[in-house]
Amino acid sequence: MSSKKPFSKDIILLDDVEAVVNEIINKLQKDVLRNLKRLGAIVGTSGGIDSSVCFALSAKAFGPDKVVGIMMPEKDSSKDSEALARELTAKFGVMAIKEDITDALAGFKCYERRDEAVRHVFPIYDPKSYKMKIGIKQSGLSNNLPPLFTLTIIDSKGKQEDQILPVKDYLQIVAASNFKQRCRMATLYYHAEALHYAVIGTPNKHEQEQGFFVKYGDGGADIMPIGNLYKSQVYQLAEYLGVPKSIIERTPTTDTYSAEQTQEEFFFQLPFGLMDRYWYGFENDYSPEEVAEVMDEPVDKVKALFGNFERKKKTTEYLRMSPIRDYYGLKV
């Protein structure tokens, strides 16, 4: 007979947050100091909930003198991000370093390549007078269809225009934008190597398992301390660790495009409170019928959600793969 708990809306919540925090802190100390033989931690600080929890865990694990928070804004970044990051680092008494990566991104032609693709869709687009973002406007979650991405431009008066993104232009915009995460990764490793510290990665369970990260960008790190935690659990840790309320209450954003955009709008298509519960049901082999009853939704909708989760895992598997090395080699 199965010992699995009946599915419930509270099934994802941690019963003993203190015990989980202590377990993560102990493992951080073991992994960084003993296994990696590094002296401390480097954490990219953006004012987001995930990076803030990783920062707080690191400060508790190594002490404020052995942690450095690196702020890496660029010209499209929200002005709130730096203010929140400084509030966080001050709260934990940790050094904060600001590295503006705008010039580096310009050198990679990040903005130029992105804007070229935007103008293929909207010839009137001028980054000096328009803001832009991409997102999923027509959700396929409930009908088991792949996502359909839309490009949005907004002029200085707030007038918004939307167009379905052709695949070629979508790929170019994403490829250009990914310079931002990869540039940040390189910056973090500069500081880590200069101090002989480890880089602490900040993706949570959904970002890692659904592929909402950039390979060798925010996916590039030495340790992923919250990689097995649902977003609801990350918030539980934030409350326990004393992360500032201004960060806890902030809506999770991508902070990638010049126009404001939530993570839900761009990728997940569901609020994290619902996403956590459906994903838990999916990955722990609860039947769509049981999940649908608890969540008060049609069974067909839950089946479609599970189908989309499976598709995301399969189509993003290459992001989680290490380099393939099983080629010809001398055998001794």
C-alpha positions in Angstrom: 0.0 0.0 0.0 1.3 3.5 -0.9 2.5 5.7 1.9 2.2 8.8 -0.2 0.3 11.6 1.4 -3.1 12.5 -0.1 -2.7 15.6 -2.4 -3.6 18.9 -0.7 -3.1 22.6 -1.3 -0.7 22.7 1.6 1.4 19.7 0.6 4.2 21.8 -0.7 4.7 23.9 2.5 7.7 23.2 4.7 6.7 21.9 8.2 10.0 22.9 9.8 11.6 25.9 8.1 14.3 26.2 10.7 15.4 22.7 10.1 15.5 23.2 6.4 17.5 26.4 6.7 20.0 24.7 9.1 20.4 21.8 6.7 21.1 24.1 3.7 23.6 26.2 5.8 25.5 23.1 6.9 25.7 21.8 3.4 26.8 25.1 2.1 29.6 25.2 4.6 30.7 21.6 3.7 30.5 22.1 -0.1 32.2 25.5 -0.2 34.9 25.1 2.5 35.6 21.4 2.3 34.6 20.1 -1.2 35.4 23.1 -3.3 38.1 24.4 -0.9 37.0 28.0 -1.4 37.0 30.7 1.3 33.6 32.3 0.9 30.7 33.1 -1.4 29.9 35.5 -4.3 26.2 36.1 -4.9 24.6 38.2 -7.6 22.1 40.5 -5.9 19.2 41.8 -8.0 16.6 42.6 -5.4 14.7 39.4 -6.4 13.4 36.9 -3.9 15.5 33.9 -5.1 18.8 35.8 -5.1 18.0 37.4 -1.8 17.3 34.1 -0.1 20.6 32.6 -1.5 22.4 35.8 -0.2 20.9 35.5 3.3 21.7 31.8 3.5 25.3 32.5 2.4 25.6 35.3 5.0 24.4 32.9 7.7 26.7 30.1 6.5 30.0 32.1 6.1 29.5 35.3 8.0 29.2 38.8 6.5 33.0 39.1 6.0 33.2 36.1 3.7 30.3 37.0 1.4 30.2 39.6 -1.4 27.1 40.8 -3.1 27.5 41.8 -6.7 25.0 44.2 -8.3 25.1 44.0 -12.1 22.6 46.6 -13.6 22.5 47.6 -17.2 20.5 50.2 -19.1 17.3 48.2 -19.2 17.3 47.2 -15.5 14.6 48.4 -13.1 15.8 51.3 -10.9 14.2 49.4 -7.9 16.6 46.5 -8.3 19.7 48.4 -7.0 17.9 50.0 -4.2 16.5 46.7 -3.0 19.9 45.0 -3.4 21.5 47.7 -1.2 18.8 47.3 1.4 19.4 43.6 1.5 23.2 43.8 1.8 22.9 46.5 4.5 20.5 44.3 6.4 23.0 41.5 6.6 26.1 43.7 6.9 27.7 42.4 3.7 29.9 44.3 1.2 28.1 45.3 -2.0 29.9 45.9 -5.3 28.2 47.5 -8.3 29.3 46.5 -11.8 27.4 48.3 -14.5 27.5 45.9 -17.5 25.9 48.2 -20.1 29.2 48.9 -22.0 30.1 45.2 -22.0 26.7 44.3 -23.5 27.1 47.0 -26.1 30.4 45.5 -27.0 28.7 42.2 -27.6 26.1 44.1 -29.7 23.4 42.8 -27.4 21.1 45.8 -27.8 21.9 46.2 -31.5 21.1 42.6 -32.4 17.9 42.6 -30.3 16.7 45.9 -31.8 17.3 44.6 -35.3 15.0 41.7 -34.7 12.3 44.0 -33.1 12.4 46.3 -36.2 11.7 43.3 -38.4 8.3 43.1 -36.7 7.8 46.8 -35.9 9.7 49.0 -38.4 8.7 52.1 -36.4 10.5 50.8 -33.2 13.2 53.1 -31.9 14.8 52.2 -28.5 15.1 55.9 -27.6 11.3 56.4 -27.7 9.9 52.9 -27.2 10.2 50.2 -24.6 9.8 46.5 -25.5 9.3 43.0 -24.1 8.3 39.6 -25.2 5.8 37.3 -23.5 3.2 34.6 -23.8 -0.1 36.2 -24.6 -2.1 33.2 -25.8 -1.6 30.5 -23.2 -1.5 26.9 -24.3 -1.4 25.5 -20.8 -5.1 24.6 -20.6 -5.3 23.1 -24.1 -2.0 21.3 -24.3 -0.5 23.5 -27.0 3.0 24.9 -27.2 3.4 28.6 -26.1 2.9 31.4 -28.6 5.2 34.4 -28.0 4.2 38.0 -28.6 6.3 41.1 -29.0 5.1 44.2 -27.3 6.3 47.8 -27.9 5.2 50.7 -25.8 5.7 54.4 -26.8 6.5 57.3 -24.6 2.8 58.0 -24.1 2.0 54.5 -23.0 0.4 53.3 -26.3 1.0 49.6 -26.6 1.2 47.5 -29.8 1.4 43.7 -29.9 2.4 41.3 -32.7 2.9 37.5 -32.8 6.7 36.9 -33.0 8.0 35.0 -36.0 10.3 32.2 -34.9 13.4 33.7 -36.4 13.0 37.1 -34.7 12.0 35.4 -31.4 15.2 33.4 -31.4 17.4 36.4 -32.3 15.8 38.5 -29.5 16.3 35.7 -26.9 19.9 35.0 -28.1 20.8 38.7 -27.9 19.1 39.1 -24.5 21.0 36.0 -23.1 24.2 38.0 -23.3 22.9 39.7 -20.2 22.9 36.6 -18.1 26.2 35.3 -19.5 27.9 38.6 -18.9 26.7 38.5 -15.3 28.1 35.0 -14.9 31.5 36.1 -16.2 31.5 39.0 -13.8 30.6 36.8 -10.8 33.5 34.5 -11.7 35.9 37.3 -11.9 35.2 38.3 -8.4 35.1 34.7 -7.2 38.4 33.9 -8.7 40.0 37.1 -7.4 39.0 36.2 -3.8 39.1 32.4 -4.1 35.4 32.2 -3.4 32.6 30.1 -4.8 29.7 31.4 -7.0 26.3 30.7 -5.5 23.6 30.1 -8.1 20.1 31.4 -7.5 17.6 29.4 -9.7 14.8 27.7 -7.8 13.1 24.4 -8.7 10.8 25.7 -11.4 13.5 27.7 -13.1 15.9 24.7 -13.2 13.4 22.0 -14.1 11.3 24.0 -16.6 14.3 25.6 -18.2 13.8 29.2 -17.2 17.5 30.0 -17.1 20.3 30.6 -19.5 22.9 27.9 -20.0 26.3 29.2 -18.8 24.4 32.3 -17.7 22.4 32.2 -14.5 22.7 28.5 -14.9 26.5 28.8 -14.4 27.4 28.5 -10.8 29.3 26.3 -8.3 26.4 25.6 -6.0 22.6 25.8 -6.3 21.3 25.9 -2.7 17.6 26.5 -3.6 17.4 24.4 -6.7 15.1 21.8 -5.1 12.8 24.4 -3.5 9.4 25.5 -4.8 8.8 29.2 -5.0 6.4 29.0 -2.0 9.1 27.3 0.0 11.6 30.1 -1.0 9.2 32.6 0.4 9.0 30.6 3.6 12.8 30.8 3.9 12.8 34.5 3.2 10.4 35.2 6.0 12.4 33.0 8.4 15.8 34.5 7.4 14.6 38.1 7.7 14.8 39.2 4.1 13.4 42.7 3.9 9.6 43.0 3.4 10.1 45.2 0.3 11.8 42.3 -1.4 9.3 39.7 -0.2 6.3 41.8 -1.4 7.9 42.6 -4.8 6.3 40.9 -7.8 8.9 38.5 -9.4 10.1 40.0 -12.7 12.5 39.0 -15.4 14.2 42.4 -15.3 15.5 41.7 -18.8 13.6 43.9 -21.2 13.1 47.7 -21.2 9.4 47.3 -20.5 8.3 45.9 -17.1 7.4 42.2 -17.2 6.5 39.5 -14.7 8.0 36.0 -14.8 4.4 34.7 -15.1 3.8 36.8 -18.2 7.0 35.8 -19.9 7.3 32.1 -19.1 5.4 30.4 -16.4 1.8 31.4 -17.4 0.6 30.7 -13.9 1.0 32.5 -10.5 3.6 30.7 -8.5 1.1 29.6 -5.8 -0.8 27.6 -8.4 2.3 26.5 -10.3 3.9 25.0 -7.2 0.9 22.8 -6.4 0.3 21.6 -10.0 4.0 20.9 -10.5 4.2 19.0 -7.2 1.3 16.9 -8.3 2.9 16.3 -11.7 6.4 15.3 -10.5 5.2 13.2 -7.6 2.8 11.1 -9.8 -0.5 12.2 -8.4 -3.3 11.5 -10.8 -4.9 14.5 -12.7 -8.2 13.4 -11.2 -6.9 13.8 -7.6 -5.2 17.1 -8.3 -8.3 18.4 -10.2 -10.6 17.6 -7.3 -8.4 19.4 -4.7 -7.8 22.4 -7.0 -11.4 22.5 -8.0 -10.6 22.5 -11.7 -11.7 20.3 -14.7 -9.7 17.1 -15.1 -9.1 17.9 -18.7 -7.4 21.2 -17.7 -5.1 19.4 -15.3 -4.2 16.8 -17.8 -3.3 19.6 -20.3 -1.2 21.2 -17.6 0.7 18.0 -16.9 1.2 17.5 -20.7 2.7 21.0 -21.0 5.0 20.4 -18.0 6.2 17.2 -19.6 6.9 19.1 -22.9 8.9 21.8 -21.1 11.0 19.2 -19.3 11.8 17.4 -22.6 12.4 20.5 -24.7 14.7 22.1 -22.2 16.7 19.0 -21.2 19.7 20.1 -23.2 20.0 23.1 -20.8 20.6 20.8 -17.9 23.1 18.6 -19.7 26.9 18.7 -19.2 29.0 18.8 -22.3 28.9 15.5 -24.1 32.4 13.9 -23.8 32.0 10.3 -24.8 34.0 10.5 -28.0 37.0 8.6 -29.1 39.8 8.6 -26.6 43.0 6.6 -25.8 42.2 3.7 -23.5 45.0 2.7 -21.2 
